[in-house]
Amino acid sequence: MLDNILKNIDGKAKQEAEKILEKKQDNLLELEKGFKKDFDQKKKAELVLLEQHTEKEIEEAKQELKLVNSFKLGRAKKQAAIEVYQKAVEKIEAFDDHKFNQLIEQLFSGVPEVGAKGDIVAGARTANALKKIVGPEVVIKQELNEEGFVVKAKDLDIDVRISETLALNKEKTDPQIMEALSL
């Protein structure tokens, strides 16, 4: 009988232990589900934050690239405009003598009368053209490294170098050139 009592106690103890284990397993499963749910929520929140951060970085990078490209494009346009004016100077310098002399005559006609009373510093080709335009009383020196001339009067210097004349026109025509380069 004692054996039966011990068996019953042992059986009930095993049943209680199984219930306790089953309950612990259920609690562990609930904890695991809760942990997984919390983990998934945190993971989603982190992914949202990461996505927002990445989108912000991408937008900043796009803006930076746009700015860099804008500066590069601006520099390229400016360089192209410089080249346009340099080519214009080269084309003028390549004029045949007749056309070049006409240009110098036209430029000299825009100089006030004081120009005929002062000294003129000119480029080599320009000096030859001016000698035909002004009389022998005007001193023309071939001292410029470029074509065009500078009239040196008493209180006034008038700069009519071809590069300077084009530079003055550049301010007026630069917007049109930049617009043409944008097309």
C-alpha positions, 0 to 999 in steps of 0.5 A: 500500500505504501507502494501505491501511495508512493506511486500515486504521489509520484504520478501526481508529482509528475503530472504537476511537474508536466503542468508546470513545464507546460505552463513554463513552455507556454510562458516562454512561447508568449515571451518569445512571441512578445519579444519577436513582436517587440523586435519586429516593431523596433526593426520596422522603426529602425528601418523607417529611420534608416530609410529617412536618413538614407533619403536625406543623404541622397537628397543632400548628395543630389543637391551637392552634385547639382551645385557642383555641376552648376559651378562646372557648367558656369566655368565651362560657359565662362571659358567658352565665352573667353574662347569666343572673344579670343577667336574674335581677336584672332579673326580680326588680326587675320583680316586682310590689310584692306579690311584691317585698315577699315577697322582701324579707321573706324575705331580712330574716327570714334576718338575725340579730336584730342587724339590727333594732337597726342602721341599714339602707341600702337601695335605693329599692323595698327601703326601702319594703318594709322600712318595712312589716317593721321598726318605726319604731325602725330607721333605713332610708336609701335610699342603695343604687343597687340593690335589696336592703339592707345592715344596719350594726350595731355590729361587723357589716355584713350584705350582702343586696343582691339582686346579692350574694345571687345572686352567693353562689348563683352559686357553687353554681349555676354548674356547673349553668348551665355544664352546661346551656350545654354541652348 
